[in-house]
């Protein structure tokens, strides 16, 4: 699988020209991850990246051997060449390249660091703003290119294989614990080639399924016993994740539980039909909100979100007009209607979708699983 880093860089450089920037500086380190570095070079983590106005990329990785194997950059310089100091690296590269204009950093850059960088850029200035490079890259990444779509589909195929195995694993015993299910997913995903999990799996038996995101993520308690259990997980293939949610029903359900299940299934189908090219994300979310409200329920989270290098990214399918965007070919997102009751438990159904030129294709095969 290949990625067209040149095309991505070209689009960012065009934006830089409009913003009169001489360079962009990205930093990925523990506690402050920056997906832009992987998006633009393929390097997965722990690095500094300069993107210059002429399109050249200077990658300064913690692990130079790894970068040499996986990264695509105009120049790769080991971090040790700069005494493992961001400020030293910035000062030396800025001087070598003659940077005298505006250099932009991400909005999450700590204020003291912005000041330190500015001191090392005589004659230039450091730009740090809320709707700058971060917003520009999020907008670019919202529409996936061919390489990204290939990776997302690979993650979806692996997820579908796991879903098939999970159904048999869960149905095969009434004594599975949340830990059992979580570890089964981890082992099977990695043994089948996954880079890792998209996030810590959420495994909640009937006693805890009322939580939108169960806390803790999983426990030693029973899973898939009488009532409604929720399993939310995803796998990562070459940096790109899946995200699915299965609800497991076992035994007799109360009338309210049954109504919740029926409403979530209906909401999911209505949203899937509505989510088409050109339709506003707000309009898709409102289809579900209107249905739930008409039956006296409300959903305490968004209908869905984009997935890519980050598990939650644009587009977001919310009942907020100000954040609405039209669904465009190449966008990949989840639909995950859910309802929760402190006494009855919770039910959620989530799959991943891609917008095509003419329609929308579902990539994953999660469903509500009914067990006797």
ABEGO torsion letter per residue (X at the ends): XBBBAAAAAAAAAAAAAAAGBABBBBBBBBGBBBAAAAAAAGBABGBBBBBBAAGBBBBBBABAAAAAAABBBABBBBAAAAGGBAAAAAAAAAAAAGBABBBBBBAABBAAAAAAAAAABBGBBBBBBABBAAAAAAAAAABBBAAAAAAAAAAAAAAAAAAAAAAAAAAABAABBAAAAAAAAAAAAAAAGBAEBABBBBBBBAAAAABABBOBABBABBBGBBEBBBBBBBBBBGGBBBBBBBBBBBEBBBAAAAAAAAAAAAAAAAAAAABBBGBBAAAAAAAAAAAAAAAGBBBABBABBBBBABABBOBBBBABAAABBBBBBGBBBBBBBBBBBAAAEBBBBBBBBBBBAABBBBABABBBBBBX
